[in-house]
Amino acid sequence: MNSAMSKGIYFAVGLALIALGGNWYWNSQTRRTRIERAWNDMTGHDTAKKHEQHSKTFNRPQVLKVTPKIYCAIGYALANSLMIIGKDGIVIVDVTESVTAGQEVMKAFRKITTKPVKAIIYTHNHADHTFGATAFIENKNKMPEIWAHNDILRQFQRVFYTNGAFLRRAMRQFGALLSQTINAGIGFNLRLDTENTDIGLVYPTKLFQGKERDIEVAGLKLKLIHIPGETADQIGVWVPDEKAFLCADDIYKAFPNLYAIRGTPARDLLDWTSSIDTMIALHPEHLVPSHTRPIKGDRYIKDLLTSYRDAIQYVHDQTIRYTNKGYHPNEIATLVKLPKYLAKLPYLQEFYGTVEWSSKGVFNTYMGWFSGDPVELSPFTPDETATRMAKLVGGANVLSAQAKDASEKGDHQWALMLSSYALRVNPDDVMAKDVKVTSLMALGKRQMSANGRHYFFTTAMEELGEVSAEVSDVQRKKFIENVPILNLFKMLQVRFMPESCSHLNITILFAFKDTKQFVRVQVRNSIVLVFDKPSQIFDIKVSTTEKIWKEILISKYAAVSSLASGEFSVEGGLLKFREFIGCFETN
Protein backbone atom coordinates (compact mmCIF):
# COMPACT_ATOMS: atom_id res chain seq x y z
CA MET A 1 0.00 0.00 0.00
CA ASN A 2 1.53 3.36 -1.02
CA SER A 3 1.94 6.46 1.15
CA ALA A 4 -0.92 8.29 -0.54
CA MET A 5 -3.23 5.42 0.34
CA SER A 6 -2.03 5.49 3.96
CA LYS A 7 -2.66 9.22 4.21
CA GLY A 8 -6.14 8.75 2.78
CA ILE A 9 -6.98 6.08 5.32
CA TYR A 10 -5.51 8.11 8.16
CA PHE A 11 -7.53 11.15 7.13
CA ALA A 12 -10.72 9.05 7.12
CA VAL A 13 -9.88 7.69 10.56
CA GLY A 14 -9.31 11.22 11.81
CA LEU A 15 -12.72 12.36 10.63
CA ALA A 16 -14.33 9.38 12.31
CA LEU A 17 -12.61 10.13 15.59
CA ILE A 18 -13.74 13.74 15.57
CA ALA A 19 -17.29 12.67 14.83
CA LEU A 20 -17.23 10.11 17.60
CA GLY A 21 -15.94 12.10 20.46
CA GLY A 22 -15.31 15.73 19.67
CA ASN A 23 -12.01 17.59 19.66
CA TRP A 24 -11.03 16.65 23.20
CA TYR A 25 -11.20 13.00 22.15
CA TRP A 26 -9.08 13.52 19.05
CA ASN A 27 -6.54 15.79 20.74
CA SER A 28 -5.24 13.00 22.93
CA GLN A 29 -1.70 12.80 21.58
CA THR A 30 -1.18 9.26 22.85
CA ARG A 31 -4.30 8.04 21.14
CA ARG A 32 -3.55 9.90 17.95
CA THR A 33 -0.02 8.53 17.76
CA ARG A 34 -1.06 4.96 18.42
CA ILE A 35 -3.75 4.92 15.72
CA GLU A 36 -1.45 6.64 13.23
CA ARG A 37 1.23 4.07 13.92
CA ALA A 38 -1.21 1.19 13.51
CA TRP A 39 -2.31 2.35 10.05
CA ASN A 40 1.13 3.35 8.83
CA ASP A 41 2.78 0.14 10.00
CA MET A 42 0.31 -1.72 7.83
CA THR A 43 1.97 -0.47 4.65
CA GLY A 44 5.35 -1.97 5.27
CA HIS A 45 4.24 -5.39 6.44
CA ASP A 46 5.37 -8.36 4.38
CA THR A 47 1.82 -9.61 3.80
CA ALA A 48 0.84 -6.32 2.12
CA LYS A 49 3.82 -6.58 -0.23
CA LYS A 50 2.88 -10.15 -1.16
CA HIS A 51 -0.70 -9.06 -1.85
CA GLU A 52 0.49 -6.24 -4.10
CA GLN A 53 2.52 -8.77 -6.09
CA HIS A 54 -0.46 -11.15 -6.22
CA SER A 55 -2.65 -8.32 -7.56
CA LYS A 56 -0.75 -8.42 -10.85
CA THR A 57 -2.77 -11.56 -11.62
CA PHE A 58 -5.97 -9.53 -12.06
CA ASN A 59 -5.18 -5.85 -11.51
CA ARG A 60 -6.58 -4.59 -14.83
CA PRO A 61 -9.68 -5.42 -16.87
CA GLN A 62 -8.86 -7.53 -19.91
CA VAL A 63 -10.29 -10.29 -22.07
CA LEU A 64 -7.96 -13.25 -22.44
CA LYS A 65 -8.18 -15.57 -25.44
CA VAL A 66 -8.03 -19.13 -24.13
CA THR A 67 -8.80 -20.85 -27.46
CA PRO A 68 -10.36 -19.55 -30.69
CA LYS A 69 -13.78 -20.24 -29.12
CA ILE A 70 -13.24 -19.48 -25.42
CA TYR A 71 -12.57 -16.07 -23.86
CA CYS A 72 -12.07 -15.06 -20.23
CA ALA A 73 -12.95 -11.57 -18.93
CA ILE A 74 -10.78 -10.96 -15.86
CA GLY A 75 -10.29 -7.88 -13.67
CA TYR A 76 -13.76 -6.40 -14.20
CA ALA A 77 -15.22 -7.75 -10.96
CA LEU A 78 -14.52 -10.25 -8.22
CA ALA A 79 -15.22 -13.20 -10.53
CA ASN A 80 -14.42 -13.82 -14.17
CA SER A 81 -17.05 -14.03 -16.88
CA LEU A 82 -16.41 -16.52 -19.67
CA MET A 83 -17.63 -16.60 -23.27
CA ILE A 84 -17.85 -19.63 -25.55
CA ILE A 85 -18.47 -18.81 -29.23
CA GLY A 86 -20.71 -21.16 -31.21
CA LYS A 87 -21.93 -21.23 -34.82
CA ASP A 88 -24.88 -18.90 -34.41
CA GLY A 89 -24.55 -17.60 -30.88
CA ILE A 90 -22.55 -17.46 -27.68
CA VAL A 91 -22.73 -19.04 -24.24
CA ILE A 92 -21.88 -16.94 -21.18
CA VAL A 93 -20.54 -18.75 -18.13
CA ASP A 94 -21.00 -16.64 -14.97
CA VAL A 95 -22.16 -13.04 -15.06
CA THR A 96 -20.26 -11.15 -12.28
CA GLU A 97 -21.86 -9.59 -9.19
CA SER A 98 -23.36 -6.41 -10.62
CA VAL A 99 -25.12 -5.18 -13.72
CA THR A 100 -22.53 -2.42 -14.17
CA ALA A 101 -19.62 -4.87 -14.16
CA GLY A 102 -21.57 -7.21 -16.44
CA GLN A 103 -22.22 -4.42 -18.93
CA GLU A 104 -18.51 -3.62 -19.04
CA VAL A 105 -17.74 -7.28 -19.73
CA MET A 106 -20.42 -7.52 -22.41
CA LYS A 107 -19.09 -4.40 -24.11
CA ALA A 108 -15.65 -6.03 -24.26
CA PHE A 109 -17.10 -9.30 -25.56
CA ARG A 110 -18.97 -7.39 -28.27
CA LYS A 111 -15.63 -6.26 -29.68
CA ILE A 112 -14.95 -9.94 -30.42
CA THR A 113 -18.33 -11.10 -31.72
CA THR A 114 -21.85 -9.79 -32.27
CA LYS A 115 -23.49 -13.23 -32.12
CA PRO A 116 -26.51 -13.33 -29.78
CA VAL A 117 -26.42 -14.81 -26.29
CA LYS A 118 -28.09 -18.21 -26.61
CA ALA A 119 -27.43 -19.46 -23.07
CA ILE A 120 -26.11 -18.42 -19.68
CA ILE A 121 -24.61 -20.95 -17.29
CA TYR A 122 -24.39 -20.30 -13.55
CA THR A 123 -21.58 -22.42 -12.14
CA HIS A 124 -23.09 -21.91 -8.67
CA ASN A 125 -25.23 -19.64 -6.51
CA HIS A 126 -22.71 -17.07 -5.27
CA ALA A 127 -23.54 -13.43 -5.96
CA ASP A 128 -20.35 -12.78 -7.94
CA HIS A 129 -21.49 -15.42 -10.45
CA THR A 130 -25.21 -14.63 -10.70
CA PHE A 131 -26.17 -11.06 -9.74
CA GLY A 132 -25.14 -9.41 -13.04
CA ALA A 133 -27.32 -11.56 -15.31
CA THR A 134 -29.52 -8.85 -16.86
CA ALA A 135 -26.44 -7.22 -18.41
CA PHE A 136 -26.12 -10.27 -20.69
CA ILE A 137 -29.80 -10.41 -21.68
CA GLU A 138 -30.02 -8.12 -24.69
CA ASN A 139 -33.48 -9.15 -25.88
CA LYS A 140 -36.06 -9.79 -23.16
CA ASN A 141 -38.49 -11.09 -25.76
CA LYS A 142 -36.03 -13.82 -26.71
CA MET A 143 -34.55 -14.90 -23.41
CA PRO A 144 -31.48 -17.14 -23.38
CA GLU A 145 -31.59 -20.45 -21.58
CA ILE A 146 -30.16 -20.12 -18.08
CA TRP A 147 -28.59 -23.36 -16.85
CA ALA A 148 -27.66 -24.42 -13.32
CA HIS A 149 -27.64 -27.46 -11.08
CA ASN A 150 -30.95 -28.16 -9.37
CA ASP A 151 -29.35 -27.66 -5.94
CA ILE A 152 -28.88 -23.95 -6.69
CA LEU A 153 -32.48 -23.32 -5.57
CA ARG A 154 -31.80 -24.77 -2.12
CA GLN A 155 -28.58 -22.77 -1.85
CA PHE A 156 -30.34 -19.53 -2.80
CA GLN A 157 -32.97 -20.12 -0.10
CA ARG A 158 -30.31 -20.77 2.54
CA VAL A 159 -28.78 -17.37 1.81
CA PHE A 160 -32.21 -15.73 1.80
CA TYR A 161 -32.97 -17.07 5.28
CA THR A 162 -29.79 -15.58 6.72
CA ASN A 163 -29.52 -12.55 4.46
CA GLY A 164 -29.14 -10.04 7.32
CA ALA A 165 -26.20 -11.78 8.96
CA PHE A 166 -24.80 -13.00 5.64
CA LEU A 167 -24.71 -9.57 3.98
CA ARG A 168 -23.23 -7.94 7.06
CA ARG A 169 -20.41 -10.46 7.28
CA ALA A 170 -19.86 -10.52 3.51
CA MET A 171 -19.32 -6.75 3.54
CA ARG A 172 -16.58 -7.31 6.10
CA GLN A 173 -14.96 -10.31 4.43
CA PHE A 174 -14.71 -8.68 1.01
CA GLY A 175 -13.70 -5.23 2.30
CA ALA A 176 -16.58 -3.68 0.36
CA LEU A 177 -16.87 -0.79 2.84
CA LEU A 178 -13.17 0.10 2.93
CA SER A 179 -12.07 3.09 0.88
CA GLN A 180 -8.80 1.36 0.00
CA THR A 181 -8.10 -2.35 -0.46
CA ILE A 182 -5.28 -4.24 -2.15
CA ASN A 183 -7.38 -7.06 -3.64
CA ALA A 184 -9.93 -9.68 -2.63
CA GLY A 185 -7.44 -12.57 -2.74
CA ILE A 186 -9.00 -14.26 -5.76
CA GLY A 187 -9.98 -11.28 -7.86
CA PHE A 188 -10.18 -7.53 -8.29
CA ASN A 189 -12.76 -6.53 -5.67
CA LEU A 190 -16.42 -7.16 -4.90
CA ARG A 191 -18.37 -4.49 -6.77
CA LEU A 192 -21.22 -4.39 -4.28
CA ASP A 193 -21.62 -2.47 -1.04
CA THR A 194 -24.41 -1.17 1.19
CA GLU A 195 -25.38 1.56 -1.30
CA ASN A 196 -24.18 0.35 -4.71
CA THR A 197 -26.43 -2.67 -5.10
CA ASP A 198 -26.70 -2.95 -8.84
CA ILE A 199 -28.36 -6.38 -8.83
CA GLY A 200 -29.75 -8.12 -11.91
CA LEU A 201 -30.37 -11.68 -10.75
CA VAL A 202 -32.48 -13.85 -13.07
CA TYR A 203 -33.53 -17.29 -11.87
CA PRO A 204 -32.35 -20.29 -13.93
CA THR A 205 -34.79 -21.69 -16.46
CA LYS A 206 -32.97 -24.98 -17.10
CA LEU A 207 -31.98 -27.19 -14.16
CA PHE A 208 -30.34 -30.59 -14.13
CA GLN A 209 -29.93 -33.22 -11.45
CA GLY A 210 -27.31 -35.87 -10.98
CA LYS A 211 -23.69 -35.94 -12.05
CA GLU A 212 -23.75 -34.83 -15.71
CA ARG A 213 -25.88 -33.29 -18.41
CA ASP A 214 -24.99 -33.03 -22.11
CA ILE A 215 -26.41 -29.96 -23.82
CA GLU A 216 -26.10 -28.46 -27.29
CA VAL A 217 -26.37 -24.70 -27.65
CA ALA A 218 -25.45 -22.55 -30.67
CA GLY A 219 -23.91 -25.62 -32.30
CA LEU A 220 -21.69 -26.20 -29.25
CA LYS A 221 -21.61 -29.58 -27.56
CA LEU A 222 -21.08 -28.99 -23.85
CA LYS A 223 -21.05 -31.29 -20.85
CA LEU A 224 -22.22 -29.84 -17.54
CA ILE A 225 -20.57 -31.74 -14.68
CA HIS A 226 -21.56 -31.52 -11.02
CA ILE A 227 -18.34 -30.80 -9.09
CA PRO A 228 -19.32 -30.02 -5.47
CA GLY A 229 -16.54 -28.23 -3.63
CA GLU A 230 -16.65 -24.49 -2.96
CA THR A 231 -20.43 -25.00 -2.95
CA ALA A 232 -22.69 -28.04 -3.07
CA ASP A 233 -24.32 -26.85 -6.31
CA GLN A 234 -21.03 -26.23 -8.16
CA ILE A 235 -20.86 -27.26 -11.82
CA GLY A 236 -18.04 -27.21 -14.35
CA VAL A 237 -18.31 -27.02 -18.12
CA TRP A 238 -16.39 -29.44 -20.34
CA VAL A 239 -15.86 -28.21 -23.90
CA PRO A 240 -14.59 -31.39 -25.59
CA ASP A 241 -13.75 -29.86 -28.97
CA GLU A 242 -11.41 -27.41 -27.23
CA LYS A 243 -10.18 -29.87 -24.57
CA ALA A 244 -11.03 -27.15 -22.07
CA PHE A 245 -12.62 -27.45 -18.64
CA LEU A 246 -14.24 -24.44 -16.99
CA CYS A 247 -13.71 -25.37 -13.34
CA ALA A 248 -15.76 -22.69 -11.56
CA ASP A 249 -14.54 -21.98 -8.00
CA ASP A 250 -12.97 -25.34 -7.24
CA ILE A 251 -9.52 -24.03 -8.22
CA TYR A 252 -7.97 -20.64 -7.39
CA LYS A 253 -4.48 -19.26 -7.53
CA ALA A 254 -4.77 -19.29 -3.74
CA PHE A 255 -5.43 -21.78 -0.97
CA PRO A 256 -9.14 -22.67 -1.20
CA ASN A 257 -11.75 -21.23 1.12
CA LEU A 258 -12.64 -24.50 2.80
CA TYR A 259 -14.59 -22.43 5.31
CA ALA A 260 -15.76 -18.85 4.62
CA ILE A 261 -15.75 -16.45 7.57
CA ARG A 262 -18.67 -14.54 6.04
CA GLY A 263 -20.78 -17.46 7.26
CA THR A 264 -21.31 -20.67 5.31
CA PRO A 265 -21.55 -24.34 6.16
CA ALA A 266 -18.06 -25.83 6.10
CA ARG A 267 -17.37 -27.32 2.68
CA ASP A 268 -17.25 -31.09 2.25
CA LEU A 269 -13.55 -31.64 1.63
CA LEU A 270 -13.85 -35.21 0.37
CA ASP A 271 -16.46 -34.13 -2.16
CA TRP A 272 -14.05 -31.39 -3.23
CA THR A 273 -11.12 -33.76 -3.73
CA SER A 274 -13.38 -36.15 -5.64
CA SER A 275 -14.44 -33.30 -7.92
CA ILE A 276 -10.82 -32.49 -8.68
CA ASP A 277 -10.21 -36.16 -9.44
CA THR A 278 -13.02 -35.85 -11.99
CA MET A 279 -11.18 -32.93 -13.60
CA ILE A 280 -7.91 -34.85 -13.73
CA ALA A 281 -9.64 -37.76 -15.48
CA LEU A 282 -10.72 -35.44 -18.31
CA HIS A 283 -7.05 -34.63 -19.18
CA PRO A 284 -7.84 -30.99 -20.04
CA GLU A 285 -5.33 -28.97 -22.03
CA HIS A 286 -6.96 -25.76 -20.81
CA LEU A 287 -8.26 -25.12 -17.29
CA VAL A 288 -10.36 -21.96 -16.93
CA PRO A 289 -11.24 -20.97 -13.34
CA SER A 290 -13.94 -18.45 -12.48
CA HIS A 291 -11.29 -16.54 -10.51
CA THR A 292 -7.68 -15.77 -11.51
CA ARG A 293 -6.16 -16.63 -14.87
CA PRO A 294 -6.62 -19.56 -17.28
CA ILE A 295 -4.05 -22.36 -17.14
CA LYS A 296 -2.55 -24.19 -20.13
CA GLY A 297 -0.75 -27.50 -20.64
CA ASP A 298 -2.13 -30.95 -19.82
CA ARG A 299 0.87 -32.11 -17.79
CA TYR A 300 1.12 -28.85 -15.83
CA ILE A 301 -2.63 -28.89 -15.16
CA LYS A 302 -2.49 -32.48 -13.92
CA ASP A 303 0.36 -31.70 -11.51
CA LEU A 304 -1.38 -28.55 -10.27
CA LEU A 305 -4.69 -30.32 -9.71
CA THR A 306 -2.98 -33.20 -7.94
CA SER A 307 -1.17 -30.90 -5.51
CA TYR A 308 -4.34 -28.86 -4.93
CA ARG A 309 -6.53 -31.86 -4.09
CA ASP A 310 -3.79 -33.40 -1.95
CA ALA A 311 -3.52 -30.20 0.12
CA ILE A 312 -7.27 -30.28 0.72
CA GLN A 313 -7.20 -33.94 1.72
CA TYR A 314 -4.21 -33.31 3.99
CA VAL A 315 -6.15 -30.70 5.98
CA HIS A 316 -9.10 -33.09 6.22
CA ASP A 317 -7.09 -36.14 7.28
CA GLN A 318 -4.86 -34.44 9.82
CA THR A 319 -7.76 -32.58 11.42
CA ILE A 320 -9.60 -35.87 11.92
CA ARG A 321 -6.42 -37.48 13.23
CA TYR A 322 -6.09 -34.87 16.00
CA THR A 323 -9.84 -34.93 16.62
CA ASN A 324 -9.63 -38.64 17.38
CA LYS A 325 -6.79 -37.91 19.80
CA GLY A 326 -9.12 -35.63 21.79
CA TYR A 327 -7.64 -32.24 20.93
CA HIS A 328 -9.73 -29.07 21.13
CA PRO A 329 -10.54 -27.56 17.68
CA ASN A 330 -8.56 -24.42 18.53
CA GLU A 331 -5.55 -26.60 19.36
CA ILE A 332 -5.97 -28.61 16.18
CA ALA A 333 -6.00 -25.40 14.14
CA THR A 334 -2.52 -24.58 15.43
CA LEU A 335 -1.19 -28.09 14.78
CA VAL A 336 -2.32 -28.67 11.20
CA LYS A 337 0.20 -27.10 8.82
CA LEU A 338 0.74 -27.94 5.17
CA PRO A 339 4.00 -29.77 4.44
CA LYS A 340 6.63 -27.37 3.12
CA TYR A 341 6.62 -28.90 -0.36
CA LEU A 342 2.91 -28.06 -0.65
CA ALA A 343 2.95 -24.79 1.27
CA LYS A 344 5.51 -23.25 -1.10
CA LEU A 345 3.45 -23.86 -4.26
CA PRO A 346 2.05 -20.69 -5.92
CA TYR A 347 -1.50 -22.08 -6.11
CA LEU A 348 -1.56 -22.87 -2.38
CA GLN A 349 -0.62 -19.49 -0.93
CA GLU A 350 -3.13 -18.39 1.71
CA PHE A 351 -4.31 -15.27 -0.10
CA TYR A 352 -7.95 -16.35 0.28
CA GLY A 353 -8.64 -19.37 2.49
CA THR A 354 -6.46 -20.42 5.41
CA VAL A 355 -5.44 -23.79 6.78
CA GLU A 356 -6.32 -22.62 10.30
CA TRP A 357 -9.95 -21.74 9.55
CA SER A 358 -10.32 -24.74 7.25
CA SER A 359 -9.30 -27.10 10.02
CA LYS A 360 -11.98 -25.66 12.30
CA GLY A 361 -14.50 -26.17 9.51
CA VAL A 362 -13.56 -29.84 9.21
CA PHE A 363 -14.00 -30.34 12.96
CA ASN A 364 -17.44 -28.71 12.81
CA THR A 365 -18.48 -30.85 9.85
CA TYR A 366 -17.83 -34.06 11.76
CA MET A 367 -18.36 -33.08 15.39
CA GLY A 368 -20.56 -29.98 15.36
CA TRP A 369 -20.15 -26.91 17.60
CA PHE A 370 -19.31 -28.83 20.81
CA SER A 371 -15.61 -29.46 21.36
CA GLY A 372 -16.22 -32.11 24.01
CA ASP A 373 -15.34 -29.87 26.97
CA PRO A 374 -18.44 -29.63 29.23
CA VAL A 375 -17.60 -26.03 30.08
CA GLU A 376 -19.09 -25.23 26.67
CA LEU A 377 -22.45 -26.93 27.21
CA SER A 378 -24.17 -24.05 29.05
CA PRO A 379 -21.66 -21.19 28.92
CA PHE A 380 -22.16 -17.62 30.08
CA THR A 381 -23.18 -15.07 27.50
CA PRO A 382 -20.38 -12.74 26.34
CA ASP A 383 -21.81 -9.94 28.50
CA GLU A 384 -21.94 -12.20 31.58
CA THR A 385 -18.38 -13.37 30.98
CA ALA A 386 -17.18 -9.77 30.63
CA THR A 387 -18.91 -8.70 33.85
CA ARG A 388 -17.38 -11.59 35.77
CA MET A 389 -13.93 -10.93 34.29
CA ALA A 390 -14.15 -7.28 35.34
CA LYS A 391 -15.17 -8.29 38.86
CA LEU A 392 -12.35 -10.82 39.01
CA VAL A 393 -9.61 -8.29 38.23
CA GLY A 394 -11.06 -5.39 40.20
CA GLY A 395 -13.19 -3.50 37.68
CA ALA A 396 -13.58 -2.69 34.01
CA ASN A 397 -10.98 0.07 34.29
CA VAL A 398 -8.41 -2.57 35.24
CA LEU A 399 -9.36 -4.59 32.16
CA SER A 400 -8.79 -1.48 30.04
CA ALA A 401 -5.43 -0.82 31.62
CA GLN A 402 -4.35 -4.43 31.10
CA ALA A 403 -5.53 -4.25 27.49
CA LYS A 404 -3.51 -1.08 26.92
CA ASP A 405 -0.43 -2.70 28.45
CA ALA A 406 -0.82 -5.78 26.24
CA SER A 407 -1.23 -3.60 23.15
CA GLU A 408 1.93 -1.64 23.89
CA LYS A 409 3.82 -4.93 24.30
CA GLY A 410 2.57 -6.14 20.92
CA ASP A 411 0.30 -8.83 22.40
CA HIS A 412 -2.57 -7.78 20.17
CA GLN A 413 -4.78 -10.88 20.43
CA TRP A 414 -4.82 -10.60 24.23
CA ALA A 415 -5.34 -6.85 23.97
CA LEU A 416 -8.32 -7.42 21.68
CA MET A 417 -9.90 -9.89 24.08
CA LEU A 418 -9.45 -7.67 27.14
CA SER A 419 -10.60 -4.49 25.42
CA SER A 420 -13.66 -6.32 24.07
CA TYR A 421 -14.56 -7.43 27.60
CA ALA A 422 -14.09 -3.89 28.90
CA LEU A 423 -16.36 -2.43 26.21
CA ARG A 424 -19.11 -4.92 27.00
CA VAL A 425 -19.09 -3.69 30.58
CA ASN A 426 -18.70 -0.01 29.64
CA PRO A 427 -19.35 0.83 25.96
CA ASP A 428 -18.19 4.43 26.59
CA ASP A 429 -14.68 3.42 27.68
CA VAL A 430 -12.51 5.53 25.36
CA MET A 431 -9.26 3.78 26.17
CA ALA A 432 -10.76 0.33 25.63
CA LYS A 433 -12.17 1.40 22.27
CA ASP A 434 -8.79 2.84 21.33
CA VAL A 435 -7.01 -0.40 22.21
CA LYS A 436 -9.59 -2.52 20.40
CA VAL A 437 -9.26 -0.48 17.21
CA THR A 438 -5.47 -0.54 17.17
CA SER A 439 -5.46 -4.27 18.00
CA LEU A 440 -7.82 -5.00 15.12
CA MET A 441 -5.60 -3.00 12.78
CA ALA A 442 -2.46 -4.73 13.99
CA LEU A 443 -3.96 -8.20 13.64
CA GLY A 444 -5.38 -7.32 10.23
CA LYS A 445 -2.08 -6.25 8.79
CA ARG A 446 -0.57 -9.62 9.69
CA GLN A 447 -3.17 -11.53 7.71
CA MET A 448 -2.08 -13.17 4.48
CA SER A 449 -5.73 -13.93 3.72
CA ALA A 450 -7.50 -10.98 2.12
CA ASN A 451 -10.64 -12.17 3.89
CA GLY A 452 -8.94 -11.88 7.26
CA ARG A 453 -7.38 -8.49 6.49
CA HIS A 454 -10.71 -7.08 5.36
CA TYR A 455 -12.63 -8.48 8.32
CA PHE A 456 -10.23 -7.02 10.88
CA PHE A 457 -9.95 -3.64 9.15
CA THR A 458 -13.69 -3.27 8.53
CA THR A 459 -14.49 -4.14 12.14
CA ALA A 460 -11.99 -1.49 13.25
CA MET A 461 -13.70 1.10 11.06
CA GLU A 462 -17.09 0.03 12.44
CA GLU A 463 -15.79 0.58 15.97
CA LEU A 464 -14.75 4.09 14.95
CA GLY A 465 -18.17 4.76 13.44
CA GLU A 466 -16.69 5.33 10.00
CA VAL A 467 -18.69 2.59 8.25
CA SER A 468 -21.73 0.42 8.93
CA ALA A 469 -22.12 -3.15 7.72
CA GLU A 470 -25.83 -3.22 8.51
CA VAL A 471 -28.19 -3.92 5.63
CA SER A 472 -29.15 -0.60 4.06
CA ASP A 473 -32.58 0.35 2.73
CA VAL A 474 -31.07 0.33 -0.77
CA GLN A 475 -29.80 -3.22 -0.32
CA ARG A 476 -33.12 -4.30 1.13
CA LYS A 477 -35.06 -2.80 -1.79
CA LYS A 478 -32.86 -4.42 -4.44
CA PHE A 479 -33.00 -7.74 -2.66
CA ILE A 480 -36.82 -7.77 -2.52
CA GLU A 481 -37.08 -6.72 -6.17
CA ASN A 482 -34.90 -9.63 -7.30
CA VAL A 483 -36.22 -12.49 -5.16
CA PRO A 484 -39.15 -14.65 -6.36
CA ILE A 485 -42.36 -14.09 -4.44
CA LEU A 486 -42.52 -17.58 -2.90
CA ASN A 487 -39.01 -17.19 -1.49
CA LEU A 488 -39.99 -13.87 0.10
CA PHE A 489 -42.87 -15.58 1.89
CA LYS A 490 -40.57 -18.34 3.10
CA MET A 491 -38.38 -15.67 4.66
CA LEU A 492 -41.32 -14.77 6.94
CA GLN A 493 -40.65 -18.02 8.77
CA VAL A 494 -37.45 -16.63 10.29
CA ARG A 495 -38.88 -13.18 10.99
CA PHE A 496 -41.85 -14.19 13.16
CA MET A 497 -41.83 -12.70 16.70
CA PRO A 498 -43.30 -15.24 19.15
CA GLU A 499 -42.60 -12.96 22.12
CA SER A 500 -45.54 -10.79 21.06
CA CYS A 501 -47.58 -13.09 18.79
CA SER A 502 -47.57 -16.54 20.38
CA HIS A 503 -51.38 -16.41 20.54
CA LEU A 504 -51.80 -16.08 16.77
CA ASN A 505 -53.50 -18.93 14.90
CA ILE A 506 -54.46 -17.86 11.40
CA THR A 507 -54.37 -18.86 7.73
CA ILE A 508 -54.08 -16.25 4.98
CA LEU A 509 -54.43 -16.90 1.27
CA PHE A 510 -52.59 -14.51 -1.06
CA ALA A 511 -53.89 -14.40 -4.64
CA PHE A 512 -51.65 -12.61 -7.14
CA LYS A 513 -53.72 -11.42 -10.07
CA ASP A 514 -50.82 -10.71 -12.43
CA THR A 515 -49.09 -14.10 -12.17
CA LYS A 516 -52.14 -16.24 -11.27
CA GLN A 517 -50.08 -17.59 -8.37
CA PHE A 518 -51.39 -18.46 -4.91
CA VAL A 519 -49.44 -18.51 -1.65
CA ARG A 520 -50.99 -19.75 1.58
CA VAL A 521 -49.46 -18.71 4.90
CA GLN A 522 -50.43 -20.47 8.11
CA VAL A 523 -49.38 -19.40 11.61
CA ARG A 524 -49.69 -21.97 14.39
CA ASN A 525 -47.72 -22.81 17.54
CA SER A 526 -45.49 -19.76 16.95
CA ILE A 527 -44.22 -21.04 13.60
CA VAL A 528 -45.04 -20.04 10.03
CA LEU A 529 -45.86 -22.51 7.26
CA VAL A 530 -45.80 -21.50 3.59
CA PHE A 531 -47.57 -23.39 0.78
CA ASP A 532 -47.62 -22.62 -2.94
CA LYS A 533 -51.08 -24.08 -3.56
CA PRO A 534 -54.54 -22.55 -3.01
CA SER A 535 -57.03 -23.81 -0.46
CA GLN A 536 -60.70 -23.22 0.27
CA ILE A 537 -59.93 -23.07 4.00
CA PHE A 538 -58.57 -19.70 5.12
CA ASP A 539 -59.36 -16.87 7.53
CA ILE A 540 -58.28 -13.99 5.30
CA LYS A 541 -57.83 -13.64 1.56
CA VAL A 542 -55.55 -10.95 0.12
CA SER A 543 -55.87 -10.11 -3.58
CA THR A 544 -53.09 -8.04 -5.14
CA THR A 545 -50.18 -8.20 -7.59
CA GLU A 546 -46.59 -9.28 -7.02
CA LYS A 547 -45.42 -5.75 -7.80
CA ILE A 548 -47.72 -4.23 -5.18
CA TRP A 549 -46.82 -6.82 -2.55
CA LYS A 550 -43.11 -6.17 -3.08
CA GLU A 551 -43.76 -2.43 -2.72
CA ILE A 552 -45.50 -3.17 0.57
CA LEU A 553 -42.51 -5.20 1.78
CA ILE A 554 -40.09 -2.46 0.71
CA SER A 555 -42.14 0.10 2.67
CA LYS A 556 -42.06 -2.24 5.70
CA TYR A 557 -45.84 -2.62 5.42
CA ALA A 558 -46.45 1.13 5.70
CA ALA A 559 -47.90 1.23 2.17
CA VAL A 560 -50.87 -0.97 3.10
CA SER A 561 -52.96 1.94 4.38
CA SER A 562 -52.41 4.08 1.27
CA LEU A 563 -53.28 1.52 -1.41
CA ALA A 564 -56.41 1.81 -3.51
CA SER A 565 -58.91 -1.04 -3.16
CA GLY A 566 -58.39 -2.07 -6.78
CA GLU A 567 -54.70 -2.72 -6.17
CA PHE A 568 -55.00 -4.43 -2.83
CA SER A 569 -58.04 -5.95 -1.18
CA VAL A 570 -58.55 -7.91 2.01
CA GLU A 571 -61.45 -10.27 2.65
CA GLY A 572 -62.00 -11.33 6.26
CA GLY A 573 -60.91 -8.28 8.21
CA LEU A 574 -58.26 -5.62 7.71
CA LEU A 575 -57.61 -5.42 11.47
CA LYS A 576 -56.79 -9.12 11.58
CA PHE A 577 -54.46 -8.69 8.63
CA ARG A 578 -52.72 -5.76 10.35
CA GLU A 579 -52.25 -7.93 13.42
CA PHE A 580 -50.70 -10.60 11.19
CA ILE A 581 -48.17 -8.33 9.50
CA GLY A 582 -47.30 -6.79 12.87
CA CYS A 583 -45.88 -10.14 13.94
CA PHE A 584 -42.89 -10.00 11.59
CA GLU A 585 -39.63 -8.12 11.91
CA THR A 586 -39.13 -5.67 9.07
CA ASN A 587 -35.37 -5.05 9.24
Protein Blocks (a to p, Z undefined) as FASTA:
>chain_A
ZZklmmmmmmmmmmmmmmmnojmlmmpmklmmmmmmmmmmmmmpmklmmmmmmmmmmmcc
cdddfblmbccdehkambdcdddddfkbccdehjbjbfklmmmmmmmmmmmpccdcfbdc
dfblbfklmmmmmmmmmblklccdddddfklmmmmmmmmmmmmmmmmmmmmmnommpfbd
fbeojacbdcbdfklccdfbdcdfbdcedjbdcddeehiacddddddfkbmkbccdddfk
nopacehjmbccbdddfbcfkbpadddfklmmmmmmmmmmnopabdcdfedjddehjklm
mmmmmmmmmmmmmmmmmmmmmmmnopafklmmmmpccdfklmmpmklccflbcfklmmmm
mmmmmnombnoiaklmmgcdfklmmmmmmmmnopaklmmmmmmmmmmnopamlmmmmmmm
mmmmmmmlmklmmmmmmmmmmmmmmpmblklmmmmmmmmmmmnomaccbdcfklmmmmmm
mpcfklmmmmmmmmccfklmmmpccddddddfklopacddddeehiacddfbdcfbdfbd
cdddfklmmmmmmnnomlmmmpcfkloccehijklmmmmmmmpcfZZ
